[in-house]
Amino acid sequence: MSLLDIAPVVPVVVIDDLETAVPLARALVSGGLPVIEVTLRTPAALEAIRRIAAEVPEAVIGAGTVRTARDVAASVEAGSKFLVSPGSTAALVDAMEGSGVPFLPGVATASEVMTLAERGLTEMKFFPAEAAGGLPYLKSLGGPLPDVRFCPTGGIKLATAPDYLALPNVGCVGGTWLTPADALASGDYARIEKLAAEAAALRPAA
């Protein structure tokens, strides 16, 4: 099954405190969102991925903000089951293709989409979604590039996610709203599970 078809929302999380990694993942999975992207933006990220992979086997844990071949290797070694990049370079895509795990290369323009499509890639991350044109832009890409599907991420919220999910070229969306900083700081994992359940129940807008 494609990464884009497992759940309607992929939580995009930044982990500073390692002790939050496992309970956070368990809350998201319990809420119905098994695909979790841990961004490589903090020193704790790789170890967080390693702990989640070992202790929450039902999670489909992956690494985000993958920027270099070194990031690719370290993420896979830590247990990442998928990779997500904010943008795409030839060297990075080569490394991700050689990693042996699924990946979503980042794109923001039609030319970037076409460059990756020439390599046979048809599933990508559209980032930063809202800043790069949002719904109208993605809808426009669907005309000339109907065989490409996206996981738009960046600025999407619970209220706007259904509109993105209604587009035929969108499989799922990435969201940061599922792990509020105050909930993480206070250990309010019940709140995070509730937010995950709301997101897991999302349907495309009519």
N, C-alpha and C positions, 0 to 999 in steps of 0.2 A: 504494500500500500504506500502511496505517496505521502510524504510529510504533510502536504497541503490538505490531505483528506482525513487526517486522524481526528482533529478537533477544530472548531471554528476559530479559536483564539489560541495563539502561542504566547504565554507570558514571557516578557522580556525582563529579566531581573538582574539587578546589580547587587552583589553580595560583598559587604565589607566585613561582617562578623561571621566567621566560619561556623560558629555555634548555631546560627540561624539556618544554615543550608539544608540540613536534613528535615527539620520540622516544617520549613517553608515548602520544600518539595512534597512532603506528605500531605500538607494542606491543599496544595494545588491539585495533586492527583485525586485526593478524596473529593474535591469539588468537581472533578470531571475533566481536568485539563492535564493529560499526561505528558504532552510535549512541552518541555521547558528549555528556554534559551538563557544560559548564564553568560553575561557579557564579560569579555576579558578586559574590563576597565579597572579592576582592582587587584592588588597583590593576592587576595584570597581566592580569586576566581577558579584557578586550576584545581586547587585543593578542594574547593566546594564541589566542583564537577566530580572529582574522584570520590568524595564521600557520598554524594547522591547516587552515583553509579553503583557503589558498593552496598548502600543501605536502603535504597529505594528502587529495587529492581523493576517495579512496574512503571517507573518514569522513563520517558524517552528523553534523555538529557543530552543537550547539545551546547556548543560554544558559539557565542556571538562576538561581534567586533573582531573577527578573525582578519588580520591584515597582512600577514607574512607567512612564508613557508614554515618558519619556525613556530608560529602560532598554530598552524595546522598540525604539525608533528606533536607538539606539546598537548594539544587538545585531545587528539586521538589517544595518545599515551595515557591521558588522565581518565579516559573512558567515554569521551563524547561519542554519541551515536549519530550526530549530524553536525554540520558546520554552517555558519551564516556570516557573510561579510558585508560591510557597509557599502563597499564599492568593488570594482573588479579591475584587476590588471592581468596581463597574460601570465606572468609568473605565478600570481596567486591562484588563478584558475587552474593552471597546470598542477600546482601542489594539491589543490582540493580534489581534482580529478584523480590524482594518484593516491589519495588517502584511503580509499576503500569504503568510505562512508558517504551517505547522501549529503548534499550541500545546496545552499541557496545563495548564489552570488548576487551582490547588490548592484542595482541599476537605477538610474534616474532619468535617462534619456532614451529616445527611440534608437539612436545609433548604438548605444551600449547594449540594448536588447538585441539588436540585429547582429552585433559582433558575437554575442554569446550564442545566438540561434545558429549562426554559421558553424559553430562547434558542435551543434546537435543538442544544446541545452534548451529546455523548454519550461523550466521552473526556476523562478528568480524572486529575490526580495526587492520590492520597490521602496526605496528609501532616499531621503526622508519624505514620506508619503504626502503629508499635508503641505509642507514647504515646497515640494517639487511639482505641485499641480493637483494633487488629490484626486477626487472622484472624476472630474471632467477629463483630466489627463489620462487616467487609466482607461476610461471609456473610449477615448480617442485611439489609444494604442490597440484596442481590441479589433478595430477595423482592418488595418493593414497587417496586424500580427496576431491573427486569431488562434494560432497554435501555442501561444505562450501564456502561462499562468503565473500569477504573482501572489506573494504574501506581503501586502503593503504594511509598513511599520513606520511610526513616527508621527505623533500628534493625534493618533486615533484613540477614541474614547468609547465607552460603553454605548453612548447615545448615537454615535456615528458608525459604529462597526457594522450594523445591519445594512446600511447603504452600500458599504464596500462589498459585503458578502453577496449582495444582490447582483453584482457585476459578473458576467459569465467567465471573465478571465481572472477572477479572484477565488483562490481556494480557501484561504484563511487570512486572518490579520494578526499582526503582532501588537501586543499591548503592554504598556508599563503601569497602567492604572490598577492592576491586580495586586500589586505589592506596595501599598503606601508606606512611606518611610516611617510614619508614626506607628503603624501596625507592626512593622518589623522591630522597631526599637522597643516596643512594649511587649512583644511576644504574643500579640493578639492574632494567633493563627486561625481562630474561629472566624474572625472577620475576613481573613484572606480566603479561607475555604468558601465562605458565603459569596465573595466576589467572584471566585472561580466558578461556582455553581451558576451564578447569573450569566457569566460569559459562555459557559458550556451550553446553556439553553438558548443561546442566540440563534435566530433564524434570519435569512435574507429579508430585507424590507420588501413589502409587496409592491 
